[in-house]
Amino acid sequence: MFRSVLSLENLHVQIGQRMILQDISLEVKSGEMIGIIGPNGCGKTTLLNAISGFLPVDTGTISINGQDAMNLPAHKRAALGVARGFQHAGIFREMTVEENIIMAVERAQNFPWWWTMSSAFRKKMSGAVESALEEVNLASHKKSLAGVLSGGELRLLELARLKIMHGNLLLLDEPTAGVAPVLKDALGKMIKKLSKEHGRTVVIVEHDLQFLFNLAERIVVLVDGQKYIEGAPEDVRRDERLQKIYFGE
Amino acid sequence: MGYLFTTIIRVWEMTLQSIGGHLTIGLGGILFLGAPVALWGGAYGYAIAAKAGISLGTSFAIGVALAACAGAIFAFFYARMSNDSFAVITLASVLAVDALIRSWDSVTGGVLGIAGVPRFGFGQTLKNLAIFEMYIAGLALGLEAIFIHSSWGRSLRALKENKIALISMGTSAKFIGQMVLLFASIFIGLSGVFAISRVQFLDPTFGGMVLLVQILTIAIISSAPKTLRLFAVTVIIVLLPEFLRFLNLPVSILGYLRSLIYSLLLIILIFYTLGNTYIKRYV
């Protein structure tokens, strides 16, 4: 039996006078991969921000891995299992590629800070960094500043980092934004691998419908902050309402 | 020899202040402009306690504790406001504490200050103070180097660059910032105790905006996570105005001219060390 990793009930988010999210309820089961689509400004990123704790929720409940997360700050929600990918890749560009991976390993293993100075740590870290970067073909950039990587490489590095961290709920915000088609395939494979082989539950916000329909098991369409359509990718693709949203009457 | 030892001691004092600025502004991107408050905390705490007849060791501890209190207050505000607002609060605190020490005659001596502050350190000579401070500054530099290359140091650098991404990795950005403010204030307060031990006289012109400009300059130039570079920049900043002593300038304008030339040199230094660095690296 599948357990619920993420549960949202009657979520309302208001910013100023504007209601950004209205009455959103969503249940995401362990290992499931769901896609969230919708026109610009419909509240997709706001939804991810509310789940990960970067935006206060007015009413409703958020439960992560069975625990009430409503009153938890963002860093404690991360400890509960939320791993967040950002629209502009949450990579530290002034650090080397290696250091970005090391930061993820440090958090995943929860080392005491003084142990990070030891030679045993450096040896262990070297192996972890090598394998993580080889998986995304970035081993040759190990010592480069992350800021010199291309948009697609930054995304791959972000995914490599998310894989290392122990969060079982991945929230990815437009992972293909600014990524060349050839790297989109690599990104898709990596996300699929995280879901199928590593058992991560994935929620993806994406504008590239083709990319998302090939990846997700369930699609949620948001319009004006409300859940408009929900269903299997094939059903949603055929839904006339989706055509109207994206291409007009 | 007195000039030599004084200059060496000033390097050590500035090293401690620079570490404070480096951790907060340089590495963490925390707009901490309250360094003079921590310095005054250390200096006045030590001077008032020592003049009251309390043992020098205890006076030393009181000075450092007062600087730590200032750090704790800054940390309190840091957790509750944006970086921009924090900059204003810390800068305003400098003006507020300056007004307080100028007007609280019975405790701080007001504008006349406190004279004859006993010197801390073994043997109470400049040479011994220089040696003692060398150990302390060396230890502080070593600790900073360890800190920078630890997980805490990486978190601090991440805080400067992308606070949201750091939080999303499960780290409390507030806690990191608060701890750094506390330790920076302690280092700066420590330098205040040493500085007052050197000059043995304390008035409100001690520290202040000149000190803040120096710390900011060092923090900006040495914002890379390199302790040796920080020390090298500190030495340069301390020694930079010293050559003016040997120029044959009229005494009536010497003080102002030194300040003017020093300011211009700092501007040139920042311009040539940091100009277009970001563009060169990423475009």
Contacts between the chains, C-beta under 8 A, distances in Angstrom:
chain1	res1	chain2	res2	distance
A	52	B	168	6.4
A	54	B	164	6.5
A	54	B	167	7.6
A	54	B	168	7.9
A	73	B	167	7.9
A	73	B	172	7.5
A	74	B	167	4.7
A	74	B	168	6.5
A	75	B	167	4.9
A	75	B	168	7.9
A	75	B	169	8.0
A	75	B	170	5.3
A	75	B	171	5.8
A	75	B	172	4.9
A	75	B	173	7.5
A	76	B	170	7.9
A	78	B	167	7.3
A	78	B	168	5.8
A	78	B	169	6.2
A	78	B	170	3.6
A	79	B	170	4.9
A	82	B	168	7.7
A	83	B	168	7.6
A	84	B	168	4.0
A	86	B	164	7.3
A	86	B	165	6.6
A	86	B	168	7.6
A	90	B	162	6.1
A	90	B	164	6.9
A	90	B	165	3.3
A	90	B	168	6.1
A	91	B	162	7.8
A	91	B	165	7.3
A	92	B	157	7.2
A	92	B	158	5.1
A	92	B	161	5.1
A	92	B	162	5.9
A	92	B	165	6.8
A	93	B	161	6.7
A	93	B	282	7.7
A	94	B	157	6.9
A	94	B	160	7.8
A	94	B	161	5.1
A	95	B	154	7.2
A	95	B	157	6.5
A	95	B	158	7.3
A	95	B	161	7.6
A	99	B	154	6.2
A	102	B	154	7.0
A	103	B	151	7.5
A	103	B	154	5.4
A	103	B	155	7.6
A	103	B	158	6.7
A	103	B	169	6.6
A	104	B	169	7.0
A	106	B	151	4.4
A	106	B	154	7.4
A	107	B	169	5.3
A	107	B	170	5.4
A	107	B	171	7.1
A	111	B	151	6.7
A	113	B	150	4.9
A	113	B	151	5.1
A	113	B	152	5.2
A	114	B	150	7.3
A	116	B	149	7.8
A	116	B	150	5.0
A	116	B	151	4.7
A	117	B	146	6.1
A	117	B	149	6.8
A	117	B	150	6.0
A	145	B	281	6.9
A	147	B	281	6.6
A	147	B	282	5.2
A	148	B	281	7.6
A	148	B	282	6.8
A	165	B	169	6.7
A	165	B	170	7.7
